[in-house]
Amino acid sequence: MAETGGMPELAAMKIGVVTFPGSNCDRDMVHALSEGVGVQVVALWHKDRDLQGVDAVVLPGGFSYGDYLRSGAIARFSPIMESVAAHAARGGRVLGVCNGFQILCEAGLLPGALRHNESRRFICRNVHILPVSRTAPLTAELDPASPLSIPIAHGEGNYTLDVDGLKALEDGDQVLFRYCDEEGGVHPWTNPNGSMGHIAGVSNATHNVFGMMPHPERAASADLANTDGLGILKGLLTAVTA
């Protein structure tokens, strides 16, 4: 893999995007990564076991298996998740967005769980999120004083974990994003779903598995008058090792 300045060239990198039955944001993610970021994208099917040598894996949004039982509860048993877990255990990068975040929590690759929104309603609108972690590569290059406008679209985005788990997240610099207003203020009214600590995204303890409810792939094109999500997707590629 060719390198420039110690980092692999984007065009030489391969990112796998998994499609589960019911995924509906996989093509959006493919387009954002290939056209917006400029990387090779490999389409992966949920029954696959071969990750085809990808540098990172993305689990996209949607309604895998119709959200039966709980969102992500069935998808976590898909054959490809064994390979995703092994990839993560080797230090490989994994990003789950919305339903992908729910799947990663169900699979135990991320702490916590996603419950029904406090309103018990599906929410689809733009929100602002503030980058928090200075350690996780997904957010390390983002300005912690500059809120990002990123859409959400979920019915189960209420991030929850116990008090000790929340302390561990904070101590480990694992909180990726918090819901905020357009100036970066974190208030009760800026939390769209009731998430504990206003959390919109988290990483694992080793900062190579990431999950977030907002959809950066829906904010990655000038045609949509919003490119705030591109910096997040590029963060997935920071310091990726072939």
Order of alpha helices (4+ residues) and beta strands (2+ residues): beta-beta-beta-alpha-beta-beta-alpha-beta-alpha-beta-beta-alpha-beta-beta-alpha-beta-beta-beta-alpha
